[in-house]
């Protein structure tokens, strides 16, 4: 393992159902916003919302992406998420297997612009 510049990130979110989490995961990977997305087993969340104690079953989602694709990944989640304020947290990956971190960057890097007119 080695320490690299903070180019790779781990994005965390949750979704109210598996089908929506999978659809967003597919769009993140196919759109080049994330190299890999994992959807975990359902969790039980307890939180305060608009002054009330709430409980929900949610599916955790974690995506590995380059910092350059953060804005696009966040916009993709916001566009599809039913919550007014969805959980979207990005954490820098400070170290890891160099080949894996290079793969994340290669798979989640904006495509070069086409020819200029």
Biopython code that builds the backbone (N, CA, C, O; Angstrom):
import numpy as np
from Bio.PDB.StructureBuilder import StructureBuilder

atoms = [
    (1, "UNK", "N", (0.850, -1.174, 0.000)),
    (1, "UNK", "CA", (0.000, 0.000, 0.000)),
    (1, "UNK", "C", (0.888, 1.227, 0.000)),
    (1, "UNK", "O", (2.010, 1.209, 0.507)),
    (2, "UNK", "N", (0.368, 2.282, -0.573)),
    (2, "UNK", "CA", (1.127, 3.515, -0.651)),
    (2, "UNK", "C", (0.198, 4.695, -0.455)),
    (2, "UNK", "O", (-1.011, 4.595, -0.667)),
    (3, "UNK", "N", (0.770, 5.806, -0.051)),
    (3, "UNK", "CA", (-0.005, 7.028, 0.098)),
    (3, "UNK", "C", (0.092, 7.810, -1.202)),
    (3, "UNK", "O", (1.188, 8.023, -1.720)),
    (4, "UNK", "N", (-1.034, 8.233, -1.725)),
    (4, "UNK", "CA", (-1.087, 8.969, -2.975)),
    (4, "UNK", "C", (-1.817, 10.285, -2.763)),
    (4, "UNK", "O", (-2.476, 10.467, -1.740)),
    (5, "UNK", "N", (-1.708, 11.205, -3.718)),
    (5, "UNK", "CA", (-2.495, 12.435, -3.615)),
    (5, "UNK", "C", (-3.985, 12.092, -3.518)),
    (5, "UNK", "O", (-4.407, 11.065, -4.050)),
    (6, "UNK", "N", (-4.779, 12.917, -2.861)),
    (6, "UNK", "CA", (-6.208, 12.610, -2.644)),
    (6, "UNK", "C", (-7.045, 12.778, -3.899)),
    (6, "UNK", "O", (-7.867, 13.690, -3.986)),
    (7, "UNK", "N", (-6.834, 11.893, -4.881)),
    (7, "UNK", "CA", (-7.600, 11.939, -6.111)),
    (7, "UNK", "C", (-8.790, 10.991, -6.070)),
    (7, "UNK", "O", (-9.820, 11.264, -6.687)),
    (8, "UNK", "N", (-8.662, 9.883, -5.349)),
    (8, "UNK", "CA", (-9.739, 8.900, -5.265)),
    (8, "UNK", "C", (-10.593, 9.156, -4.032)),
    (8, "UNK", "O", (-10.096, 9.557, -2.980)),
    (9, "UNK", "N", (-11.882, 8.915, -4.187)),
    (9, "UNK", "CA", (-12.819, 9.152, -3.087)),
    (9, "UNK", "C", (-13.787, 7.989, -2.940)),
    (9, "UNK", "O", (-13.999, 7.209, -3.869)),
    (10, "UNK", "N", (-14.362, 7.894, -1.761)),
    (10, "UNK", "CA", (-15.431, 6.950, -1.473)),
    (10, "UNK", "C", (-16.680, 7.776, -1.206)),
    (10, "UNK", "O", (-16.716, 8.568, -0.264)),
    (11, "UNK", "N", (-17.703, 7.595, -2.030)),
    (11, "UNK", "CA", (-18.968, 8.306, -1.869)),
    (11, "UNK", "C", (-19.943, 7.371, -1.168)),
    (11, "UNK", "O", (-20.104, 6.219, -1.570)),
    (12, "UNK", "N", (-20.587, 7.865, -0.127)),
    (12, "UNK", "CA", (-21.564, 7.085, 0.635)),
    (12, "UNK", "C", (-22.949, 7.692, 0.472)),
    (12, "UNK", "O", (-23.112, 8.911, 0.502)),
    (13, "UNK", "N", (-23.944, 6.830, 0.299)),
    (13, "UNK", "CA", (-25.330, 7.270, 0.225)),
    (13, "UNK", "C", (-26.219, 6.120, 0.691)),
    (13, "UNK", "O", (-25.732, 5.019, 0.949)),
    (14, "UNK", "N", (-27.501, 6.372, 0.797)),
    (14, "UNK", "CA", (-28.483, 5.334, 1.108)),
    (14, "UNK", "C", (-29.701, 5.538, 0.217)),
    (14, "UNK", "O", (-29.982, 6.648, -0.235)),
    (15, "UNK", "N", (-30.420, 4.440, -0.025)),
    (15, "UNK", "CA", (-31.616, 4.485, -0.860)),
    (15, "UNK", "C", (-32.740, 3.716, -0.193)),
    (15, "UNK", "O", (-32.486, 2.760, 0.540)),
    (16, "UNK", "N", (-33.997, 4.123, -0.440)),
    (16, "UNK", "CA", (-35.119, 3.476, 0.229)),
    (16, "UNK", "C", (-35.464, 2.094, -0.323)),
    (16, "UNK", "O", (-36.176, 1.334, 0.332)),
    (17, "UNK", "N", (-34.967, 1.753, -1.525)),
    (17, "UNK", "CA", (-35.249, 0.416, -2.049)),
    (17, "UNK", "C", (-34.114, -0.046, -2.957)),
    (17, "UNK", "O", (-33.356, 0.757, -3.501)),
    (18, "UNK", "N", (-34.023, -1.348, -3.100)),
    (18, "UNK", "CA", (-32.931, -1.962, -3.849)),
    (18, "UNK", "C", (-32.981, -1.612, -5.331)),
    (18, "UNK", "O", (-31.938, -1.360, -5.934)),
    (19, "UNK", "N", (-34.164, -1.591, -5.927)),
    (19, "UNK", "CA", (-34.273, -1.316, -7.361)),
    (19, "UNK", "C", (-33.728, 0.070, -7.698)),
    (19, "UNK", "O", (-33.011, 0.227, -8.687)),
    (20, "UNK", "N", (-34.056, 1.062, -6.898)),
    (20, "UNK", "CA", (-33.558, 2.414, -7.145)),
    (20, "UNK", "C", (-32.052, 2.478, -6.925)),
    (20, "UNK", "O", (-31.338, 3.094, -7.717)),
    (21, "UNK", "N", (-31.564, 1.854, -5.866)),
    (21, "UNK", "CA", (-30.121, 1.832, -5.614)),
    (21, "UNK", "C", (-29.392, 1.200, -6.792)),
    (21, "UNK", "O", (-28.347, 1.699, -7.209)),
    (22, "UNK", "N", (-29.930, 0.104, -7.336)),
    (22, "UNK", "CA", (-29.285, -0.565, -8.470)),
    (22, "UNK", "C", (-29.318, 0.302, -9.713)),
    (22, "UNK", "O", (-28.331, 0.365, -10.446)),
    (23, "UNK", "N", (-30.434, 0.971, -9.966)),
    (23, "UNK", "CA", (-30.532, 1.841, -11.140)),
    (23, "UNK", "C", (-29.511, 2.974, -11.065)),
    (23, "UNK", "O", (-28.873, 3.303, -12.065)),
    (24, "UNK", "N", (-29.356, 3.562, -9.900)),
    (24, "UNK", "CA", (-28.380, 4.643, -9.729)),
    (24, "UNK", "C", (-26.961, 4.089, -9.848)),
    (24, "UNK", "O", (-26.105, 4.716, -10.472)),
    (25, "UNK", "N", (-26.705, 2.926, -9.260)),
    (25, "UNK", "CA", (-25.382, 2.302, -9.376)),
    (25, "UNK", "C", (-25.028, 2.074, -10.845)),
    (25, "UNK", "O", (-23.913, 2.371, -11.273)),
    (26, "UNK", "N", (-25.974, 1.549, -11.608)),
    (26, "UNK", "CA", (-25.739, 1.308, -13.032)),
    (26, "UNK", "C", (-25.403, 2.609, -13.753)),
    (26, "UNK", "O", (-24.469, 2.653, -14.554)),
    (27, "UNK", "N", (-26.156, 3.662, -13.474)),
    (27, "UNK", "CA", (-25.910, 4.945, -14.139)),
    (27, "UNK", "C", (-24.559, 5.531, -13.741)),
    (27, "UNK", "O", (-23.866, 6.111, -14.577)),
    (28, "UNK", "N", (-24.182, 5.385, -12.481)),
    (28, "UNK", "CA", (-22.882, 5.898, -12.040)),
    (28, "UNK", "C", (-21.737, 5.210, -12.776)),
    (28, "UNK", "O", (-20.785, 5.868, -13.198)),
    (29, "UNK", "N", (-21.825, 3.886, -12.933)),
    (29, "UNK", "CA", (-20.748, 3.149, -13.603)),
    (29, "UNK", "C", (-20.803, 3.368, -15.117)),
    (29, "UNK", "O", (-19.783, 3.693, -15.725)),
    (30, "UNK", "N", (-21.968, 3.197, -15.730)),
    (30, "UNK", "CA", (-22.078, 3.355, -17.179)),
    (30, "UNK", "C", (-21.776, 4.778, -17.623)),
    (30, "UNK", "O", (-21.268, 4.988, -18.724)),
    (31, "UNK", "N", (-22.085, 5.764, -16.773)),
    (31, "UNK", "CA", (-21.816, 7.159, -17.095)),
    (31, "UNK", "C", (-20.381, 7.577, -16.847)),
    (31, "UNK", "O", (-20.014, 8.719, -17.126)),
    (32, "UNK", "N", (-19.563, 6.677, -16.330)),
    (32, "UNK", "CA", (-18.171, 7.002, -16.063)),
    (32, "UNK", "C", (-17.955, 7.831, -14.814)),
    (32, "UNK", "O", (-16.876, 8.391, -14.622)),
    (33, "UNK", "N", (-18.965, 7.918, -13.961)),
    (33, "UNK", "CA", (-18.825, 8.695, -12.726)),
    (33, "UNK", "C", (-18.156, 7.898, -11.615)),
    (33, "UNK", "O", (-17.562, 8.485, -10.710)),
    (34, "UNK", "N", (-18.242, 6.575, -11.668)),
    (34, "UNK", "CA", (-17.654, 5.722, -10.635)),
    (34, "UNK", "C", (-17.066, 4.477, -11.282)),
    (34, "UNK", "O", (-17.582, 3.974, -12.280)),
    (35, "UNK", "N", (-15.984, 3.993, -10.699)),
    (35, "UNK", "CA", (-15.369, 2.762, -11.191)),
    (35, "UNK", "C", (-16.124, 1.545, -10.690)),
    (35, "UNK", "O", (-16.240, 0.543, -11.395)),
    (36, "UNK", "N", (-16.634, 1.633, -9.476)),
    (36, "UNK", "CA", (-17.286, 0.503, -8.820)),
    (36, "UNK", "C", (-18.308, 1.041, -7.832)),
    (36, "UNK", "O", (-18.053, 2.020, -7.131)),
    (37, "UNK", "N", (-19.452, 0.402, -7.782)),
    (37, "UNK", "CA", (-20.483, 0.762, -6.804)),
    (37, "UNK", "C", (-20.924, -0.511, -6.108)),
    (37, "UNK", "O", (-21.201, -1.522, -6.754)),
    (38, "UNK", "N", (-20.985, -0.456, -4.809)),
    (38, "UNK", "CA", (-21.466, -1.591, -4.023)),
    (38, "UNK", "C", (-22.731, -1.183, -3.283)),
    (38, "UNK", "O", (-22.828, -0.080, -2.743)),
    (39, "UNK", "N", (-23.697, -2.093, -3.270)),
    (39, "UNK", "CA", (-24.945, -1.896, -2.539)),
    (39, "UNK", "C", (-24.967, -2.931, -1.431)),
    (39, "UNK", "O", (-24.856, -4.131, -1.683)),
    (40, "UNK", "N", (-25.110, -2.463, -0.218)),
    (40, "UNK", "CA", (-25.089, -3.366, 0.927)),
    (40, "UNK", "C", (-26.472, -3.880, 1.285)),
    (40, "UNK", "O", (-27.484, -3.465, 0.721)),
    (41, "UNK", "N", (-26.478, -4.793, 2.238)),
    (41, "UNK", "CA", (-27.726, -5.331, 2.778)),
    (41, "UNK", "C", (-28.497, -4.209, 3.464)),
    (41, "UNK", "O", (-27.892, -3.234, 3.912)),
    (42, "UNK", "N", (-29.812, -4.327, 3.553)),
    (42, "UNK", "CA", (-30.593, -3.262, 4.174)),
    (42, "UNK", "C", (-30.177, -3.015, 5.621)),
    (42, "UNK", "O", (-29.828, -3.933, 6.363)),
    (43, "UNK", "N", (-30.230, -1.735, 5.990)),
    (43, "UNK", "CA", (-29.935, -1.314, 7.359)),
    (43, "UNK", "C", (-31.154, -0.575, 7.900)),
    (43, "UNK", "O", (-31.984, -0.081, 7.138)),
    (44, "UNK", "N", (-31.247, -0.509, 9.205)),
    (44, "UNK", "CA", (-32.334, 0.229, 9.844)),
    (44, "UNK", "C", (-31.772, 1.557, 10.325)),
    (44, "UNK", "O", (-30.879, 1.586, 11.173)),
    (45, "UNK", "N", (-32.290, 2.657, 9.787)),
    (45, "UNK", "CA", (-31.811, 3.991, 10.140)),
    (45, "UNK", "C", (-32.771, 4.667, 11.107)),
    (45, "UNK", "O", (-33.989, 4.547, 10.978)),
    (46, "UNK", "N", (-32.212, 5.373, 12.068)),
    (46, "UNK", "CA", (-32.974, 6.195, 13.013)),
    (46, "UNK", "C", (-32.420, 7.605, 12.913)),
    (46, "UNK", "O", (-31.215, 7.812, 13.057)),
    (47, "UNK", "N", (-33.298, 8.583, 12.665)),
    (47, "UNK", "CA", (-32.827, 9.950, 12.460)),
    (47, "UNK", "C", (-33.930, 10.948, 12.799)),
    (47, "UNK", "O", (-35.105, 10.597, 12.913)),
    (48, "UNK", "N", (-33.515, 12.189, 12.953)),
    (48, "UNK", "CA", (-34.450, 13.278, 13.201)),
    (48, "UNK", "C", (-34.715, 13.986, 11.883)),
    (48, "UNK", "O", (-33.779, 14.351, 11.171)),
    (49, "UNK", "N", (-35.995, 14.182, 11.554)),
    (49, "UNK", "CA", (-36.353, 14.902, 10.336)),
    (49, "UNK", "C", (-37.545, 15.788, 10.634)),
    (49, "UNK", "O", (-38.595, 15.313, 11.066)),
    (50, "UNK", "N", (-37.375, 17.079, 10.400)),
    (50, "UNK", "CA", (-38.416, 18.078, 10.624)),
    (50, "UNK", "C", (-39.001, 17.964, 12.025)),
    (50, "UNK", "O", (-40.214, 18.040, 12.218)),
    (51, "UNK", "N", (-38.105, 17.777, 13.007)),
    (51, "UNK", "CA", (-38.500, 17.760, 14.407)),
    (51, "UNK", "C", (-39.102, 16.459, 14.902)),
    (51, "UNK", "O", (-39.546, 16.385, 16.048)),
    (52, "UNK", "N", (-39.125, 15.430, 14.064)),
    (52, "UNK", "CA", (-39.704, 14.151, 14.468)),
    (52, "UNK", "C", (-38.662, 13.044, 14.375)),
    (52, "UNK", "O", (-37.770, 13.080, 13.527)),
    (53, "UNK", "N", (-38.789, 12.068, 15.254)),
    (53, "UNK", "CA", (-37.946, 10.884, 15.196)),
    (53, "UNK", "C", (-38.488, 9.972, 14.103)),
    (53, "UNK", "O", (-39.670, 9.627, 14.098)),
    (54, "UNK", "N", (-37.617, 9.588, 13.181)),
    (54, "UNK", "CA", (-38.013, 8.755, 12.043)),
    (54, "UNK", "C", (-37.225, 7.448, 12.051)),
    (54, "UNK", "O", (-36.124, 7.371, 12.596)),
    (55, "UNK", "N", (-37.808, 6.430, 11.438)),
    (55, "UNK", "CA", (-37.161, 5.132, 11.260)),
    (55, "UNK", "C", (-37.372, 4.722, 9.805)),
    (55, "UNK", "O", (-38.446, 4.933, 9.241)),
    (56, "UNK", "N", (-36.344, 4.140, 9.210)),
    (56, "UNK", "CA", (-36.463, 3.705, 7.818)),
    (56, "UNK", "C", (-35.527, 2.534, 7.558)),
    (56, "UNK", "O", (-34.461, 2.420, 8.163)),
    (57, "UNK", "N", (-35.947, 1.675, 6.653)),
    (57, "UNK", "CA", (-35.065, 0.639, 6.134)),
    (57, "UNK", "C", (-34.455, 1.204, 4.860)),
    (57, "UNK", "O", (-35.170, 1.662, 3.968)),
    (58, "UNK", "N", (-33.128, 1.167, 4.780)),
    (58, "UNK", "CA", (-32.427, 1.755, 3.643)),
    (58, "UNK", "C", (-31.331, 0.809, 3.153)),
    (58, "UNK", "O", (-30.845, -0.048, 3.891)),
    (59, "UNK", "N", (-30.959, 0.991, 1.888)),
    (59, "UNK", "CA", (-29.871, 0.230, 1.287)),
    (59, "UNK", "C", (-28.657, 1.144, 1.162)),
    (59, "UNK", "O", (-28.715, 2.148, 0.453)),
    (60, "UNK", "N", (-27.554, 0.811, 1.843)),
    (60, "UNK", "CA", (-26.357, 1.642, 1.732)),
    (60, "UNK", "C", (-25.668, 1.431, 0.383)),
    (60, "UNK", "O", (-25.579, 0.312, -0.122)),
    (61, "UNK", "N", (-25.192, 2.522, -0.173)),
    (61, "UNK", "CA", (-24.476, 2.494, -1.438)),
    (61, "UNK", "C", (-23.123, 3.145, -1.219)),
    (61, "UNK", "O", (-23.032, 4.205, -0.600)),
    (62, "UNK", "N", (-22.070, 2.513, -1.725)),
    (62, "UNK", "CA", (-20.757, 3.154, -1.701)),
    (62, "UNK", "C", (-20.153, 3.068, -3.092)),
    (62, "UNK", "O", (-20.179, 2.021, -3.739)),
    (63, "UNK", "N", (-19.612, 4.188, -3.533)),
    (63, "UNK", "CA", (-19.036, 4.279, -4.871)),
    (63, "UNK", "C", (-17.592, 4.737, -4.774)),
    (63, "UNK", "O", (-17.258, 5.631, -3.997)),
    (64, "UNK", "N", (-16.733, 4.103, -5.585)),
    (64, "UNK", "CA", (-15.338, 4.526, -5.674)),
    (64, "UNK", "C", (-15.204, 5.365, -6.934)),
    (64, "UNK", "O", (-15.573, 4.924, -8.022)),
    (65, "UNK", "N", (-14.678, 6.572, -6.786)),
    (65, "UNK", "CA", (-14.600, 7.497, -7.905)),
    (65, "UNK", "C", (-13.399, 8.414, -7.787)),
    (65, "UNK", "O", (-12.766, 8.504, -6.736)),
    (66, "UNK", "N", (-13.096, 9.094, -8.887)),
    (66, "UNK", "CA", (-12.051, 10.107, -8.852)),
    (66, "UNK", "C", (-12.687, 11.418, -8.405)),
    (66, "UNK", "O", (-13.877, 11.655, -8.607)),
    (67, "UNK", "N", (-11.866, 12.254, -7.798)),
    (67, "UNK", "CA", (-12.350, 13.552, -7.330)),
    (67, "UNK", "C", (-12.950, 14.350, -8.490)),
    (67, "UNK", "O", (-13.901, 15.109, -8.300)),
    (68, "UNK", "N", (-12.400, 14.178, -9.676)),
    (68, "UNK", "CA", (-12.884, 14.907, -10.846)),
    (68, "UNK", "C", (-14.328, 14.560, -11.198)),
    (68, "UNK", "O", (-15.008, 15.356, -11.846)),
    (69, "UNK", "N", (-14.806, 13.397, -10.789)),
    (69, "UNK", "CA", (-16.160, 12.964, -11.118)),
    (69, "UNK", "C", (-17.146, 13.159, -9.971)),
    (69, "UNK", "O", (-18.307, 12.767, -10.086)),
    (70, "UNK", "N", (-16.705, 13.753, -8.874)),
    (70, "UNK", "CA", (-17.576, 13.934, -7.708)),
    (70, "UNK", "C", (-18.856, 14.696, -8.054)),
    (70, "UNK", "O", (-19.950, 14.241, -7.720)),
    (71, "UNK", "N", (-18.735, 15.839, -8.712)),
    (71, "UNK", "CA", (-19.915, 16.662, -8.999)),
    (71, "UNK", "C", (-20.926, 15.904, -9.858)),
    (71, "UNK", "O", (-22.129, 15.978, -9.608)),
    (72, "UNK", "N", (-20.448, 15.180, -10.864)),
    (72, "UNK", "CA", (-21.354, 14.408, -11.712)),
    (72, "UNK", "C", (-22.031, 13.281, -10.962)),
    (72, "UNK", "O", (-23.211, 13.005, -11.180)),
    (73, "UNK", "N", (-21.290, 12.626, -10.077)),
    (73, "UNK", "CA", (-21.870, 11.545, -9.273)),
    (73, "UNK", "C", (-22.937, 12.089, -8.331)),
    (73, "UNK", "O", (-24.013, 11.505, -8.198)),
    (74, "UNK", "N", (-22.638, 13.206, -7.682)),
    (74, "UNK", "CA", (-23.613, 13.816, -6.772)),
    (74, "UNK", "C", (-24.863, 14.238, -7.538)),
    (74, "UNK", "O", (-25.980, 14.000, -7.078)),
    (75, "UNK", "N", (-24.685, 14.859, -8.692)),
    (75, "UNK", "CA", (-25.837, 15.289, -9.496)),
    (75, "UNK", "C", (-26.685, 14.094, -9.927)),
    (75, "UNK", "O", (-27.913, 14.182, -9.940)),
    (76, "UNK", "N", (-26.048, 12.989, -10.276)),
    (76, "UNK", "CA", (-26.778, 11.780, -10.672)),
    (76, "UNK", "C", (-27.633, 11.270, -9.521)),
    (76, "UNK", "O", (-28.803, 10.938, -9.713)),
    (77, "UNK", "N", (-27.060, 11.207, -8.335)),
    (77, "UNK", "CA", (-27.818, 10.742, -7.168)),
    (77, "UNK", "C", (-28.969, 11.688, -6.873)),
    (77, "UNK", "O", (-30.097, 11.242, -6.661)),
    (78, "UNK", "N", (-28.700, 12.990, -6.857)),
    (78, "UNK", "CA", (-29.762, 13.959, -6.556)),
    (78, "UNK", "C", (-30.896, 13.892, -7.572)),
    (78, "UNK", "O", (-32.062, 14.042, -7.207)),
    (79, "UNK", "N", (-30.571, 13.671, -8.830)),
    (79, "UNK", "CA", (-31.586, 13.631, -9.888)),
    (79, "UNK", "C", (-32.572, 12.479, -9.687)),
    (79, "UNK", "O", (-33.746, 12.604, -10.035)),
    (80, "UNK", "N", (-32.111, 11.370, -9.134)),
    (80, "UNK", "CA", (-32.957, 10.182, -9.003)),
    (80, "UNK", "C", (-33.481, 9.929, -7.594)),
    (80, "UNK", "O", (-34.398, 9.127, -7.412)),
    (81, "UNK", "N", (-32.919, 10.594, -6.607)),
    (81, "UNK", "CA", (-33.242, 10.269, -5.212)),
    (81, "UNK", "C", (-34.574, 10.881, -4.786)),
    (81, "UNK", "O", (-34.831, 12.049, -5.079)),
    (82, "UNK", "N", (-35.426, 10.117, -4.100)),
    (82, "UNK", "CA", (-36.718, 10.650, -3.670)),
    (82, "UNK", "C", (-36.645, 11.530, -2.419)),
    (82, "UNK", "O", (-37.596, 12.257, -2.130)),
    (83, "UNK", "N", (-35.540, 11.480, -1.674)),
    (83, "UNK", "CA", (-35.442, 12.271, -0.444)),
    (83, "UNK", "C", (-35.144, 13.730, -0.774)),
    (83, "UNK", "O", (-34.408, 14.017, -1.718)),
    (84, "UNK", "N", (-35.710, 14.645, -0.002)),
    (84, "UNK", "CA", (-35.420, 16.071, -0.166)),
    (84, "UNK", "C", (-33.951, 16.359, 0.111)),
    (84, "UNK", "O", (-33.338, 17.187, -0.563)),
    (85, "UNK", "N", (-33.388, 15.676, 1.098)),
    (85, "UNK", "CA", (-31.978, 15.848, 1.469)),
    (85, "UNK", "C", (-31.355, 14.455, 1.612)),
    (85, "UNK", "O", (-31.258, 13.932, 2.722)),
    (86, "UNK", "N", (-30.935, 13.855, 0.498)),
    (86, "UNK", "CA", (-30.346, 12.516, 0.596)),
    (86, "UNK", "C", (-28.964, 12.555, 1.237)),
    (86, "UNK", "O", (-28.248, 13.553, 1.155)),
    (87, "UNK", "N", (-28.611, 11.452, 1.872)),
    (87, "UNK", "CA", (-27.242, 11.323, 2.380)),
    (87, "UNK", "C", (-26.295, 11.203, 1.195)),
    (87, "UNK", "O", (-26.409, 10.280, 0.390)),
    (88, "UNK", "N", (-25.370, 12.134, 1.095)),
    (88, "UNK", "CA", (-24.291, 12.060, 0.111)),
    (88, "UNK", "C", (-23.052, 12.585, 0.821)),
    (88, "UNK", "O", (-22.935, 13.779, 1.097)),
    (89, "UNK", "N", (-22.139, 11.682, 1.110)),
    (89, "UNK", "CA", (-20.912, 12.027, 1.825)),
    (89, "UNK", "C", (-19.742, 11.511, 0.999)),
    (89, "UNK", "O", (-19.755, 10.361, 0.559)),
    (90, "UNK", "N", (-18.731, 12.346, 0.783)),
    (90, "UNK", "CA", (-17.532, 11.940, 0.055)),
    (90, "UNK", "C", (-16.336, 11.978, 0.993)),
    (90, "UNK", "O", (-16.087, 12.978, 1.667)),
    (91, "UNK", "N", (-15.604, 10.875, 1.024)),
    (91, "UNK", "CA", (-14.422, 10.756, 1.871)),
    (91, "UNK", "C", (-13.205, 10.508, 0.989)),
    (91, "UNK", "O", (-13.270, 9.694, 0.067)),
    (92, "UNK", "N", (-12.094, 11.197, 1.257)),
    (92, "UNK", "CA", (-10.890, 10.925, 0.474)),
    (92, "UNK", "C", (-10.322, 9.555, 0.815)),
    (92, "UNK", "O", (-10.353, 9.126, 1.969)),
    (93, "UNK", "N", (-9.806, 8.881, -0.193)),
    (93, "UNK", "CA", (-9.082, 7.628, 0.021)),
    (93, "UNK", "C", (-7.613, 8.017, 0.110)),
    (93, "UNK", "O", (-7.006, 8.407, -0.887)),
    (94, "UNK", "N", (-7.047, 7.911, 1.297)),
    (94, "UNK", "CA", (-5.685, 8.404, 1.518)),
    (94, "UNK", "C", (-4.611, 7.383, 1.175)),
    (94, "UNK", "O", (-3.454, 7.758, 0.983)),
    (95, "UNK", "N", (-4.958, 6.113, 1.092)),
    (95, "UNK", "CA", (-3.972, 5.080, 0.776)),
    (95, "UNK", "C", (-4.690, 3.855, 0.244)),
    (95, "UNK", "O", (-5.881, 3.664, 0.487)),
    (96, "UNK", "N", (-3.955, 3.026, -0.482)),
    (96, "UNK", "CA", (-4.518, 1.795, -1.010)),
    (96, "UNK", "C", (-3.545, 1.125, -1.956)),
    (96, "UNK", "O", (-2.451, 1.635, -2.199)),
    (97, "UNK", "N", (-3.937, -0.003, -2.482)),
    (97, "UNK", "CA", (-3.124, -0.713, -3.457)),
    (97, "UNK", "C", (-2.982, 0.187, -4.691)),
    (97, "UNK", "O", (-3.993, 0.550, -5.292)),
    (98, "UNK", "N", (-1.771, 0.553, -5.080)),
    (98, "UNK", "CA", (-1.601, 1.491, -6.191)),
    (98, "UNK", "C", (-2.346, 1.083, -7.460)),
    (98, "UNK", "O", (-2.967, 1.930, -8.102)),
    (99, "UNK", "N", (-2.297, -0.179, -7.829)),
    (99, "UNK", "CA", (-2.981, -0.619, -9.050)),
    (99, "UNK", "C", (-4.490, -0.419, -8.943)),
    (99, "UNK", "O", (-5.136, -0.070, -9.931)),
    (100, "UNK", "N", (-5.058, -0.635, -7.759)),
    (100, "UNK", "CA", (-6.502, -0.449, -7.574)),
    (100, "UNK", "C", (-6.866, 1.032, -7.666)),
    (100, "UNK", "O", (-7.858, 1.389, -8.302)),
    (101, "UNK", "N", (-6.070, 1.890, -7.036)),
    (101, "UNK", "CA", (-6.337, 3.325, -7.091)),
    (101, "UNK", "C", (-6.194, 3.850, -8.516)),
    (101, "UNK", "O", (-6.956, 4.724, -8.931)),
    (102, "UNK", "N", (-5.235, 3.332, -9.261)),
    (102, "UNK", "CA", (-5.083, 3.718, -10.668)),
    (102, "UNK", "C", (-6.298, 3.271, -11.476)),
    (102, "UNK", "O", (-6.751, 3.990, -12.366)),
    (103, "UNK", "N", (-6.827, 2.084, -11.168)),
    (103, "UNK", "CA", (-8.023, 1.583, -11.856)),
    (103, "UNK", "C", (-9.220, 2.490, -11.576)),
    (103, "UNK", "O", (-9.986, 2.807, -12.486)),
    (104, "UNK", "N", (-9.383, 2.908, -10.316)),
    (104, "UNK", "CA", (-10.479, 3.825, -9.977)),
    (104, "UNK", "C", (-10.371, 5.089, -10.816)),
    (104, "UNK", "O", (-11.351, 5.531, -11.416)),
    (105, "UNK", "N", (-9.179, 5.667, -10.855)),
    (105, "UNK", "CA", (-8.977, 6.906, -11.603)),
    (105, "UNK", "C", (-9.236, 6.700, -13.093)),
    (105, "UNK", "O", (-9.880, 7.530, -13.734)),
    (106, "UNK", "N", (-8.737, 5.598, -13.643)),
    (106, "UNK", "CA", (-8.917, 5.334, -15.073)),
    (106, "UNK", "C", (-10.382, 5.131, -15.442)),
    (106, "UNK", "O", (-10.815, 5.550, -16.515)),
    (107, "UNK", "N", (-11.137, 4.499, -14.571)),
    (107, "UNK", "CA", (-12.547, 4.192, -14.861)),
    (107, "UNK", "C", (-13.494, 5.334, -14.528)),
    (107, "UNK", "O", (-14.656, 5.306, -14.932)),
    (108, "UNK", "N", (-13.026, 6.326, -13.808)),
    (108, "UNK", "CA", (-13.915, 7.435, -13.425)),
    (108, "UNK", "C", (-13.239, 8.770, -13.709)),
    (108, "UNK", "O", (-13.140, 9.639, -12.843)),
    (109, "UNK", "N", (-12.780, 8.902, -14.939)),
    (109, "UNK", "CA", (-12.146, 10.137, -15.391)),
    (109, "UNK", "C", (-12.974, 10.680, -16.543)),
    (109, "UNK", "O", (-13.368, 9.921, -17.429)),
    (110, "UNK", "N", (-13.244, 11.978, -16.546)),
    (110, "UNK", "CA", (-14.037, 12.533, -17.641)),
    (110, "UNK", "C", (-13.406, 12.215, -18.991)),
    (110, "UNK", "O", (-12.186, 12.269, -19.150)),
    (111, "UNK", "N", (-14.243, 11.889, -19.945)),
    (111, "UNK", "CA", (-13.756, 11.618, -21.296)),
    (111, "UNK", "C", (-13.230, 12.916, -21.897)),
    (111, "UNK", "O", (-13.767, 13.987, -21.611)),
    (112, "UNK", "N", (-12.190, 12.839, -22.724)),
    (112, "UNK", "CA", (-11.688, 14.059, -23.349)),
    (112, "UNK", "C", (-12.745, 14.659, -24.267)),
    (112, "UNK", "O", (-13.564, 13.946, -24.848)),
    (113, "UNK", "N", (-12.711, 15.964, -24.383)),
    (113, "UNK", "CA", (-13.664, 16.663, -25.245)),
    (113, "UNK", "C", (-13.415, 16.276, -26.697)),
    (113, "UNK", "O", (-12.285, 15.992, -27.094)),
    (114, "UNK", "N", (-14.473, 16.269, -27.471)),
    (114, "UNK", "CA", (-14.355, 15.938, -28.889)),
    (114, "UNK", "C", (-13.630, 17.035, -29.652)),
    (114, "UNK", "O", (-13.231, 18.043, -29.068)),
    (115, "UNK", "N", (-13.460, 16.843, -30.949)),
    (115, "UNK", "CA", (-12.753, 17.837, -31.757)),
    (115, "UNK", "C", (-13.465, 19.184, -31.714)),
    (115, "UNK", "O", (-14.694, 19.258, -31.720)),
    (116, "UNK", "N", (-12.687, 20.217, -31.671)),
    (116, "UNK", "CA", (-13.226, 21.584, -31.656)),
    (116, "UNK", "C", (-13.496, 22.031, -33.089)),
    (116, "UNK", "O", (-12.723, 21.718, -33.994)),
    (117, "UNK", "N", (-14.578, 22.754, -33.295)),
    (117, "UNK", "CA", (-14.915, 23.247, -34.637)),
    (117, "UNK", "C", (-14.122, 24.483, -34.957)),
    (117, "UNK", "O", (-14.267, 25.046, -36.042)),
]
sb = StructureBuilder()
sb.init_structure("model")
sb.init_model(0)
sb.init_chain("A")
sb.init_seg("    ")
for serial, (resi, resn, name, xyz) in enumerate(atoms, 1):
    if name == "N":
        sb.init_residue(resn, " ", resi, " ")
    sb.init_atom(name, np.array(xyz, "f"), 0.0, 1.0, " ", f" {name:<3s}", serial, name[0])
structure = sb.get_structure()
